Amino acid sequence: MSCRFAIPMIVLMAAMSTNAPAFARARLGEAGQGVVMQRNLSLGLAKTIAEAAQAECQAKGFHTSVAVVDRAAQVLVILRDEQATAQTAEMARRKAHTARMFRIPTMEFQKRTAENPGSAAQRDLADILALSGGVPIQIGNDTIGAVGSAGSNLEMDDACARAGIAKVKDLLK
């Protein structure tokens, strides 16, 4: 290696070192780069939530569908009772998607967008469903997914979704 390349290479290596001064690392753009660590739902946890939510509705005599989505609002689990109507699976998925994207229960989203004309346009976004029955899954203020229930009445759909989360509350810390 020639001398004219050796000095810049040494400066670059020193700047990338964790012991290098912060200003040297920042000059290389390190301040905005790195690995982002995020909590996410496991498939097993999602299945437990879905099964508990569906069991709650079945115990009340309802044939429902339940969907659980991860932090990216991607489906992990969909369960549809044998006697649930076909559209309930899609409704459950969209309720879970809505709860995840807005990080609030869909019951609250439904009320907020009905009462505030400025918020009503949010209902027109793809995959959004402003009906109660979707509940975000959170660890502290971090929303790591959501569960949606459809096929009973709106209050029961919400209660079933919450029952699914309650089943695993000790694991969401």
Secondary structure, DSSP 8 states (H G I E B T S, - for coil): --HHHHHHHHHHHHHHSTTS-HHHHHHTTGGG-S--------HHHHHHHHHHHHHHHHHTT---EEEEEETTS-EEEEEE-TTS-THHHHHHHHHHHHHHHHTS-HHHHHHHHHH-TTTGGGGGSTT---SS-EEEEEETTEEEEEEEEESS-HHHHHHHHHHHHHHTGGG--
